[in-house]
Amino acid sequence: MKQIVNLNTVNTKLKKLKIKFDSLGIFFNLIFVMFKPSITIIQESPLKGTLCDTPEIAKTIWFDDLAKSAFFDSNKEHLIVVILNTKLKLIDWNLVSIGSVNEAVAHPREIFRPVIIGGAYAFLLMHNHPSGDSAPSAADRRLTSSLREGASLLQLNFLDHIIVGNKESDQTFSFREAGLL
């Protein structure tokens, strides 16, 4: 049985205990990896209801919401799924993977899981490149191609795969805008 955990609730409980989340980062990553097959974490966003139909708006969600989360480490790749309703407004987002300095590993089934559980009409895939260079790698291109095929079979609207550079570089790459999706 799957359990849905709200990260805001977890963060609030940790703050009430006055425990610095940074010191628990390794512990959280270990727990996340151990329970990932049975837990789908859907982040309740304060930007819920925001129209999310352009890479610029998606980048705002990244820097104004995800990057401010307690688990976010700007030196690691993070891969999220942005879950959208029929009006392309934000329902929530889901953290799929926290990687290393140059990769975040994710399988399509791990990406589609929160989209289906969240009752999404459409979704965006987003991840960062800590180097600041938002150019897609060969692995990014392969993943996007696999997701396009899977989304088509599942009759889900895969709107875009957006790669965000770091805040200093202000770079963003959109597969849709580049004609690759």
C-alpha positions in Angstrom: 0.0 0.0 0.0 1.3 3.4 -1.0 1.5 6.2 1.5 1.5 9.9 0.5 3.7 12.1 2.7 3.5 15.8 2.7 7.0 17.4 2.9 5.5 20.6 4.5 4.2 18.5 7.4 7.6 16.7 7.8 9.5 20.0 7.7 7.1 21.6 10.2 7.5 18.7 12.6 11.3 18.9 12.3 11.2 22.6 13.0 9.0 22.1 16.0 11.6 19.8 17.4 14.2 22.5 16.7 16.3 20.2 14.7 18.3 21.6 11.9 17.3 19.8 8.7 20.8 20.3 7.2 22.3 18.1 9.9 19.7 15.4 9.0 20.3 15.7 5.2 22.2 12.4 5.0 19.6 10.7 7.2 16.7 12.0 5.1 18.4 10.9 1.9 18.9 7.4 3.4 15.3 7.2 4.5 14.1 8.5 1.2 16.1 5.8 -0.7 15.0 3.1 1.7 11.2 3.9 1.4 11.0 5.2 -2.1 9.3 2.1 -3.5 6.5 2.5 -1.0 6.2 6.2 -0.5 5.3 8.9 -3.0 6.1 12.3 -1.8 3.9 15.0 -3.2 5.0 18.5 -2.2 2.1 20.9 -1.5 3.2 24.1 -3.1 2.3 27.6 -1.9 2.1 28.4 -5.6 -0.8 25.9 -6.0 -3.2 27.2 -8.7 -0.5 29.1 -10.6 -0.8 28.9 -14.4 2.3 26.9 -15.5 2.4 27.1 -19.3 5.8 28.6 -20.0 9.4 27.8 -19.0 9.7 31.2 -17.3 6.8 30.4 -15.0 8.2 26.9 -14.3 11.6 28.5 -13.5 9.8 30.7 -11.0 8.2 27.6 -9.3 11.7 26.1 -9.2 13.5 29.1 -7.5 10.5 30.3 -5.4 9.4 27.0 -4.1 11.6 23.9 -4.7 14.9 25.7 -4.2 13.6 27.0 -0.8 12.7 23.5 0.4 14.7 22.1 3.4 16.1 19.2 1.4 17.4 21.3 -1.6 21.1 21.3 -2.1 22.2 23.6 -5.0 25.3 21.4 -5.5 23.2 18.4 -6.5 20.9 17.6 -9.3 17.2 17.4 -8.3 14.6 16.0 -10.6 10.9 16.9 -10.1 7.6 16.4 -11.8 5.2 19.4 -11.9 1.7 18.1 -11.8 -0.9 20.2 -13.7 -4.7 20.2 -14.0 -6.8 20.6 -17.2 -6.2 24.4 -17.1 -2.5 23.9 -16.8 -2.5 25.2 -13.3 -0.2 23.8 -10.7 -1.7 21.0 -8.5 1.6 20.1 -6.8 5.1 19.0 -7.6 6.9 15.8 -6.7 10.6 15.2 -5.9 11.6 12.1 -8.0 15.3 12.1 -7.5 18.2 13.8 -5.7 21.4 13.0 -7.6 25.0 14.0 -7.5 26.8 17.0 -8.9 26.3 15.9 -12.5 23.4 13.4 -12.6 20.1 12.5 -11.1 19.0 8.9 -11.9 15.3 8.3 -12.6 13.3 5.7 -14.4 10.1 6.6 -16.3 8.0 4.6 -13.9 9.2 6.7 -11.0 8.3 9.9 -13.0 4.8 8.7 -14.0 3.9 7.4 -10.5 3.2 10.9 -9.0 1.5 12.1 -12.2 -1.0 9.2 -12.1 -1.4 9.3 -8.3 -1.8 13.1 -8.4 -4.6 12.8 -11.0 -2.7 15.1 -13.4 -4.0 16.1 -16.8 -0.5 17.2 -17.8 3.0 17.4 -16.4 6.3 19.0 -16.7 9.6 17.4 -15.9 12.3 19.7 -14.4 15.8 19.3 -13.2 18.8 21.4 -12.5 22.4 21.5 -13.6 24.4 22.7 -10.7 27.2 23.8 -13.1 24.8 26.5 -14.4 25.0 25.2 -18.0 21.4 24.2 -18.9 22.4 22.4 -22.1 20.9 18.9 -22.2 23.1 15.9 -22.0 22.6 12.8 -24.1 21.0 11.1 -21.1 18.6 14.0 -20.8 17.6 13.6 -24.4 17.1 9.8 -24.0 15.0 10.2 -20.9 12.8 12.8 -22.6 12.3 10.5 -25.6 11.3 7.6 -23.4 8.9 9.8 -21.4 7.3 11.1 -24.6 6.6 7.5 -25.7 5.3 6.5 -22.3 3.1 9.6 -21.9 1.6 8.9 -25.3 0.7 5.3 -24.3 -0.8 6.5 -21.0 -2.6 9.4 -22.7 -0.9 11.9 -20.5 0.1 15.4 -21.7 3.9 15.7 -21.4 4.2 19.5 -21.8 7.9 20.0 -21.4 11.2 19.0 -19.9 13.0 22.0 -18.5 16.6 22.2 -17.4 17.4 25.0 -15.0 20.9 26.3 -14.5 21.9 27.7 -11.1 20.5 31.0 -10.0 23.6 32.9 -10.9 23.6 31.7 -14.5 19.9 32.4 -15.0 19.9 29.8 -17.9 17.0 27.6 -18.8 16.6 25.0 -21.6 13.1 24.0 -22.8 12.8 20.8 -24.9 9.5 22.1 -26.2 10.9 25.5 -27.2 13.9 23.8 -28.9 11.4 21.6 -30.9 12.6 18.4 -29.2 9.3 17.5 -27.6 
